[in-house]
Structure formats: structure tokens, C-alpha cells
Amino acid sequence: MATIFLLELLLLSTLASAECAREFLTGITDQYVAAQARGSSSDVVRLAASNVMYTENEVSKAIEDGILAEPIKIDHSRSIHDTVNCAAFTEIIASSNPHQYVIGTRMVFDGEEHISLMESIVTDEGDWAFNATGYQYWNSLENWDPIPEDQRDTREVIQAAGDAYFERFKNESVTVPFGVPCSRLEGGASTAPLNMTGDSCTLAGLPSTLVVTNRRYVVDETFGVVDIYLGFPGLDRSQGEKPMPDSHMFRIESGKIRYIHTVSSCVEVGCGFNGTIPTSRARRLRHL
């Protein structure tokens, strides 16, 4: 019941969002990144509504009790801004921090005032394919510059490309608009070396009966990006089909997927795959 209630609140927060200025959104995401670097959770609390809902790996907690209370040396951050839904998403890579992290944070605002919803996926050693050094390296080779205005896709086209990727998991006949080249970066493992000039994102051999629901979107036409927050069923084998906290960020160019970045949290080290996926050799157990 608690999980259903949380999902309902997330949906209501998304539906209640309103349009806001890009300058407002960029200002807030800049303040968020600076606060994380300082470990100053109080700076974010000041930006939040009194009834803000905050989650880490889909578990509700107080902002002061979360990752924002820990100063982190940030090697890279990237934010996208959805002016239509008054929302933002920020990717943080901390590869040279003593404790490495890759973090994806989605924020929804109640107009140009306060954060009404903030949800972070915080990944570190033992999570899906985690390798912050690899994530930083492959990310540094990619081009996420703004799309020239006369070449920008509509938000509908951008979101549809991301949705097609997940529809493929329940229907193998779905055509996903992968570009050529295309590369997928999962936790730190990249498909780019498989084919530097061709399509290395094709989902061959994957299930065709997996239903991915509870998708929450941040769409930025300026950068041709959609981030989709969701629960990914079956990601952690130790949890059966229980959905795991997951973020997929897609870069779309001329209607085609160019890059995919994923951040996915597990309960058991290595997501219950016993070292058969490219994950770090952790020996501890995470608790959601």
C-alpha cells in the first residue's frame, strides 16, 4: 500500500506541474549542483516547498538525511530543463571523489517558486554496471551541445523515441529509432567500442514481455534530450520482478537516438547476477 501511495503522489506531482522560464530552471539546477558539492542540504531545503516530497532510490526521507548532506567532489554535471512541465533533471558524476557516485536527480516545481518533488537515484559500487571512472571517460567523448534551432525535434518526437525504447521490452516488433552511430552508457559500461561508426544500441536478445510503467519525463528540446524516470522490473534478479529505481537519458538528433545514459540502483551487490554483468567487485549489501 505504501508503494502505491508513493506512486500516486509522484503522478499527482507530475500532473500538477506548470510552465516556467528556462532561466528559472537553470538557476535552480546550478544551485542544486553547488549545494551537493558543499554538502549543504540546507541550501536545497530553502528552495523547496514546505510539503516537498524527497526520495532517494524511491524511498522517502528528509532532504537533510540524504546524499545532499555529504560534500562530493563533482567531476561532471549535466542538466536538462523542461519549461513546459516546469521540471529539470541533473546528472552528476563523481569519479575522483573518495567515495565514487553517479547520481541522477529529477525535480518538479510548483511554478517559478519552489521544488515540489525531488527524486534522486544515487548509485555507487555494487549497482548496475557501476564504474564512475568509465562513466566519466565515455561521457567526455560525447557531444551534448545544443541542437541548432532550425534542426530541433519537437518534444513529442523526442519523448516518442525514448518511449519506443521501452515499448521494445514488451514487443520485439517495435522499431526503436536508433541513430548511426548510437552508443549506450550503463553505469560506466559503454557499447561505443562495439561499433564506432554503426548502431551499437540495438536490443538484440532482450525480453519481449517486460512491461515498463510509471514513466516520468523531463524533455528539453534545446538539447534534444528526454530523461525518463521509471521502475525497471527484473533489473535486480534477487528481487524477482520488483521494479528497481532507474533513469534513462536519451539524446535525440533528427528523430534518432544518438546517446543513452542509464543510472540504475540495485538492492543486492551486482543486482543478483553473481558477477556476470560488468559491475565492480563490491562485497557489501545495499538497502533501499
SULJOJO-V598649 format. One line per field, one symbol per residue. ss: DSSP state (a for helix, b for strand, c for the rest). burial: + if it has 9 or more other ideal C-beta (glycine too) atoms within 8 Angstrom, else -. Layout:
# SULJOJO-V598649
ss->???
burial->???
This chain:
# SULJOJO-V598649
ss->caaaaaaaaaaaaaaccccccaaaaaaaaaaaaaaaaaccaaaaaccbbbbbbbbbccbbccaaacaaaccccccbbbbbbbccccbbbbbbbbccccccbbbbbbbbbcccccbbbbbbbbbccccccccaaaaaaaaaccccccccaaacccaaaaaaaaaaaaaccccccccccbbbbbbbbbccbbcaaaccccbccccccccccccccccbbbbbccccbbbbbbbbbcccaaacccbbbbbbbbbbbccbbbbbbbbbccccaaaacccccccccccccccc
burial->-----++-+++-++--+--+---+++-++++++++++-+-+-+++-+++--+++++++--+-++-+++---++++++-+++++-+++++++++++-+--+++++++++++---+++++++++++-+++++++++++-++--+----+----++-+-+++-++++++++++-----++++-++++++++++++------+++-+----+-+-+-++++++++++++++++++++++++-+---+++++++++++--++++++++++++++++++---+-+--+---+--
